[in-house]
Structures are given as structure tokens and as C-alpha cells.
């Protein structure tokens, strides 16, 4: 499935770049492990990270791969695969106001891409970080039933 960048239903993704940001996410101790990825989560209200850190984005994501994944070629490939899976899933499914860290595992490089996307989607559901589908609950569903 190809993601359209002009889709109004997409949320804007930012990046975690500083070590302190990664440590803040890890400090919340909210994570879910899947065979292809470990997802760590932290909620923010926009004022915590400073205006410059969260400006222009609804969700911030960081990617990491340790030496357990393999040599530098394998680690870079694992991070690229995580970025591609995140682009596929997070823009449509993730709730805004989150910091996420996606940690590569040894299986990340070998896992079929569809399974990697499913792992990320399942982790978001388990962490309660999924945005409700449009029309489910709320005023739109009530208007359709009347």
C-alpha cells in the first residue's frame, strides 16, 4: 500500500535525535516486544519537549539498532526497514502526542516486510496508541444511524 503525502488523514511525523529524548522515552518503561521490533512509548502534551522540538509534528519517532542486530550494514538495513514500516503504519494508525522509539531486533533484517508492518501495528494496539477510526463512536456514527 502506497502512502499519499497529501492525505489529510495522515499525522505529521517528527524525529527524536538527542540522547536525552531517547532516555526520556525509555524512562517511562512502557514498551511492547514483537518478533521484529520493540516499541517504547511516551505521551507528551507539546509543552514538555519545548516548542522547537515538537513544532510541526504530531508524533515523534526515533530508531535504534544495537550491535546485537549485526554489523553496521545489518544495523543500517534494520533502521531503514523500521523507517519504511513506520511510514506505512504510523501516519494513519498512531495517535498524536506520542514519542515512540523503535528498536531493531536480530529478526528485523530477516523478517518479511508484511510481518514487520503487522508487528508494529500489533505493538501500537497493545500499547493503546492507536487512533480511533473515523466514524467509529462520536457524532459521525450517531448521525449515520439516525
C-alpha positions, 0 to 999 in steps of 0.5 A, a space after each residue: 500500500 502506497 502512502 499519499 503525502 497529501 492525505 489529510 488523514 495522515 499525522 505529521 511525523 517528527 524525529 527524536 535525535 538527542 540522547 536525552 529524548 531517547 532516555 526520556 522515552 525509555 524512562 517511562 518503561 512502557 514498551 511492547 516486544 514483537 518478533 521484529 521490533 520493540 516499541 517504547 512509548 511516551 505521551 507528551 502534551 507539546 509543552 514538555 519537549 519545548 516548542 522547537 522540538 515538537 513544532 510541526 509534528 504530531 508524533 515523534 519517532 526515533 530508531 535504534 539498532 544495537 550491535 546485537 542486530 549485526 554489523 553496521 550494514 545489518 544495523 543500517 538495513 534494520 533502521 531503514 526497514 523500521 523507517 519504511 514500516 513506520 511510514 506505512 503504519 504510523 501516519 494513519 494508525 498512531 495517535 498524536 502526542 506520542 514519542 515512540 522509539 523503535 528498536 531493531 531486533 536480530 529478526 528485523 533484517 530477516 523478517 518479511 516486510 508484511 510481518 514487520 508492518 503487522 508487528 508494529 501495528 500489533 505493538 501500537 494496539 497493545 500499547 493503546 496508541 492507536 487512533 480511533 477510526 473515523 466514524 467509529 463512536 462520536 457524532 459521525 456514527 450517531 448521525 449515520 444511524 439516525 
